[in-house]
């Protein structure tokens, strides 16, 4: 149950972070954001580091992870 308080702390860190540093923070968390100013929408993709090099299902998915 430690996860929920830690997530709340992370939102505080992001609020206080210098805008130039946020990109590094998002990358460390495996988050990739793209802003569409015409629609005022942010698309977010999560790529947790634990899935970057291996498939969690083993050999069931033979497609390389990019």
FENMO-V449902 format. One record per residue. SS is DSSP state (H for helix, E for strand, - for the rest). PSI is psi in degrees with one decimal (none if undefined). D_FIRST is the distance of its C-alpha to the first C-alpha in Angstrom with 2 decimals. Layout:
BEGIN
SS/PSI/D_FIRST + SS/PSI/D_FIRST
END
This chain:
BEGIN
-/7.5/0.00 + H/-20.3/3.77 + H/-45.1/5.43 + H/-50.0/6.43 + H/-34.9/8.01 + H/-35.1/9.45 + H/-39.6/10.95 + H/-40.7/12.46 + H/-38.9/13.91 + H/-35.9/15.36 + H/-36.5/17.17 + H/-41.7/18.72 + H/-44.2/19.83 + H/-38.7/21.40 + H/-38.9/23.14 + H/-15.2/24.63 + -/146.2/25.58 + -/135.9/29.24 + H/-34.5/30.00 + H/-26.2/31.57 + H/-16.3/28.41 + H/-37.4/26.12 + H/-44.4/27.60 + H/-40.8/26.55 + H/-45.3/22.96 + H/-42.8/22.83 + H/-40.3/24.49 + H/-30.3/22.08 + -/-4.7/19.21 + -/23.6/21.52 + E/135.5/22.39 + E/124.0/26.06 + E/138.7/27.45 + E/123.6/31.00 + E/130.8/32.43 + E/100.5/35.35 + -/-28.5/37.17 + -/-34.8/39.60 + -/-11.1/36.90 + -/48.8/34.47 + E/141.4/31.72 + E/123.1/29.17 + E/130.0/28.47 + E/132.2/25.21 + E/130.8/24.76 + E/127.5/21.66 + -/80.9/22.55 + -/140.6/19.62 + H/-26.9/21.26 + H/-15.3/20.25 + H/5.2/22.73 + -/-34.3/25.54 + -/-22.4/27.56 + -/151.2/26.91 + -/131.4/26.33 + -/-15.5/23.29 + -/6.4/25.75 + H/-133.4/28.25 + H/3.5/31.86 + H/-29.3/31.37 + -/102.7/31.46 + -/-3.7/34.50 + -/135.5/34.36 + -/145.8/33.60 + -/125.8/30.54 + -/none/31.82
END
